[in-house]
Amino acid sequence: MYIFIGMNKIWLIMLISGISTLIFRNPAGVLEAVTAGSRASVELSMRLVALYAFWLGFFALLEKTGITRKFARLLRPIVKFLFPKTNDESNKFITLNISANLLGIGSAATPMAIRAINSMDDKSGKATINMIMLVVISSTSLQLLPSTLIGLRAEHGSTAPAGFLAGSLAATITATIIGITLVKIYGMILSRIRKKKDKKGKYIVNAPLSTAVSKLEKQK
């Protein structure tokens, strides 16, 4: 939840910065740019609504029929490696998120990611390693079939809508591997720091009073 609140702030800053810059550079073009952008966004939404409606309905159908549970079992080794100590509900939403990303349906993957994040929330107010991993995987978005982008290219008259597949696959695989590796390294470092803190705490608690006092004074 906190991650998405932060993203909202970033988007707000970008929007205000862009409008402010345009006002100073071309005041007359502000209204024109806002109107044109709004029109373009509506047109794009109408073009993609059928595609998104199909895939969102498809994933809802999979969830209702229980196929998602079977698919979750199939991906369980990968999900357990990437997201240790998560419950079945989180694993289900993570699986759906990964599936949607593999098919290049970012808008269908986002609701699943939000539900997975909420189910992993431990109410501490801090992002866990599993939350960070999900954000990284969703951001790198490994795509075997980027259907949304192919649809956009086809809508704009591309003669080879899927001509970028090889480059896209190489880029998303590389980005995903690097992201996973960095998160795992960060998790190992954080785990070692916590173990050291726990050892110091146990030593102070079990030590004689004079030794514990001297240790606490040194830490200050």
JOCOR-V833143 format. One record per residue. N is the residue number from 0. PSI is psi in whole degrees, -180 to 180 (999 if undefined). NEAR is the number of other C-alpha atoms within 12 Angstrom. D_CENTER is the distance of its C-alpha to the mean C-alpha in Angstrom with 2 decimals. Layout:
n=[N/N]
psi=[PSI/PSI]
near=[NEAR/NEAR]
d_center=[D_CENTER/D_CENTER]
This chain:
n=[0/1/2/3/4/5/6/7/8/9/10/11/12/13/14/15/16/17/18/19/20/21/22/23/24/25/26/27/28/29/30/31/32/33/34/35/36/37/38/39/40/41/42/43/44/45/46/47/48/49/50/51/52/53/54/55/56/57/58/59/60/61/62/63/64/65/66/67/68/69/70/71/72/73/74/75/76/77/78/79/80/81/82/83/84/85/86/87/88/89/90/91/92/93/94/95/96/97/98/99/100/101/102/103/104/105/106/107/108/109/110/111/112/113/114/115/116/117/118/119/120/121/122/123/124/125/126/127/128/129/130/131/132/133/134/135/136/137/138/139/140/141/142/143/144/145/146/147/148/149/150/151/152/153/154/155/156/157/158/159/160/161/162/163/164/165/166/167/168/169/170/171/172/173/174/175/176/177/178/179/180/181/182/183/184/185/186/187/188/189/190/191/192/193/194/195/196/197/198/199/200/201/202/203/204/205/206/207/208/209/210/211/212/213/214/215/216/217/218/219]
psi=[-45/-32/-44/-30/-41/-40/-37/-39/-40/-45/-38/-42/-43/-42/-47/-41/-44/-45/-41/-43/-42/-36/-42/-35/-39/79/-37/-22/-4/-53/-39/-43/-41/-43/-46/-41/-40/-43/-43/-39/-38/-43/-42/-41/-42/-34/-34/-9/-39/-42/-47/-38/-41/-50/-39/-41/-37/-45/-35/-40/-42/-40/-40/-36/-7/4/-30/-34/-40/-40/-35/-38/-37/-40/5/-45/-41/-45/-39/-36/-43/-34/75/148/37/152/174/-37/-45/-43/-37/-47/-35/-43/-44/-38/-46/-41/-45/-40/-40/-31/2/27/81/-38/-28/-28/-33/-49/-37/-38/-41/-43/-36/-43/-45/-38/-22/-5/124/12/19/-14/5/149/130/170/-39/-38/-45/-42/-43/-41/-42/-46/-40/-34/-42/-31/71/119/118/-33/90/75/-37/-47/-39/-42/-41/-44/-39/-39/-31/16/25/138/-19/77/-30/19/-12/3/-44/-48/-40/-43/-44/-42/-46/-35/-46/-47/-40/-43/-45/-44/-47/-43/-45/-40/-41/-42/-44/-41/-40/-43/-45/-39/-40/-40/-43/-38/-40/-41/-41/-41/-42/-42/-43/-38/-42/-40/-41/-11/162/159/-43/-41/-41/-41/-43/-37/-44/-38/-38/-40/-33/999]
near=[26/21/23/21/12/13/14/14/14/14/14/14/14/14/15/14/14/18/22/16/15/19/18/13/12/15/15/13/18/19/15/16/19/19/13/14/15/14/14/14/16/14/15/21/18/16/20/27/22/15/26/26/19/16/27/26/16/21/31/21/16/22/22/12/13/15/19/29/23/18/25/29/19/17/24/25/15/18/31/23/17/32/35/23/18/27/22/23/23/32/39/37/39/46/41/43/41/43/38/36/35/29/28/35/38/34/28/35/36/29/25/34/41/28/26/34/38/27/24/34/24/16/13/10/13/16/23/30/30/36/36/31/38/43/35/28/40/39/26/28/39/35/37/28/27/30/29/33/28/28/25/24/21/18/18/14/11/15/12/16/20/22/17/21/22/15/15/25/24/18/19/29/23/19/22/29/21/20/26/32/19/19/26/23/16/19/24/15/15/16/16/14/14/14/14/14/15/14/15/18/17/15/18/22/17/14/17/13/13/13/15/19/17/14/19/17/11/10/12/7]
d_center=[11.56/12.53/9.27/9.49/13.21/12.89/11.10/14.00/16.44/15.34/15.80/19.07/20.32/19.72/21.56/24.40/24.81/25.06/27.56/29.56/29.90/31.02/33.52/35.17/35.24/36.01/36.62/38.01/34.92/32.54/33.52/33.68/30.17/28.71/30.73/29.92/26.17/26.33/28.45/26.23/23.11/25.23/26.59/23.23/22.04/25.29/24.92/21.55/22.31/24.16/21.50/18.75/21.41/22.30/18.93/17.95/21.48/21.22/18.28/20.18/23.24/21.70/20.69/24.18/26.05/24.39/23.27/19.70/21.36/23.17/20.19/18.40/21.57/21.49/18.06/18.89/19.91/16.71/14.54/17.08/16.99/13.28/13.15/16.76/18.43/16.22/18.23/18.82/17.08/13.72/14.43/15.30/12.15/10.10/12.80/12.62/8.97/9.98/13.22/12.12/10.21/13.42/15.44/13.74/13.19/10.11/11.74/12.35/8.92/7.58/10.38/9.85/6.40/8.43/11.33/9.97/9.01/12.48/14.17/13.19/14.38/17.66/18.96/19.42/17.61/15.61/12.16/12.96/12.31/10.60/8.13/7.69/7.64/4.91/2.61/5.31/5.79/3.56/5.11/8.21/8.35/11.55/13.89/17.35/18.37/16.75/18.72/17.56/18.60/21.70/22.59/22.35/24.52/26.95/27.23/28.18/30.86/29.48/32.01/29.46/26.17/24.80/26.45/23.34/21.97/23.21/21.79/18.38/18.29/19.51/17.06/13.87/15.51/16.50/13.25/11.53/14.65/14.82/11.31/12.09/15.56/14.83/12.73/15.60/18.17/16.84/16.91/20.46/21.64/20.48/22.15/25.33/25.51/25.30/27.96/30.21/29.98/30.80/33.75/35.09/34.89/36.73/39.29/40.09/40.40/42.69/44.70/48.07/48.07/49.41/46.84/43.95/45.28/45.61/42.08/40.69/42.82/41.50/37.85/38.73]
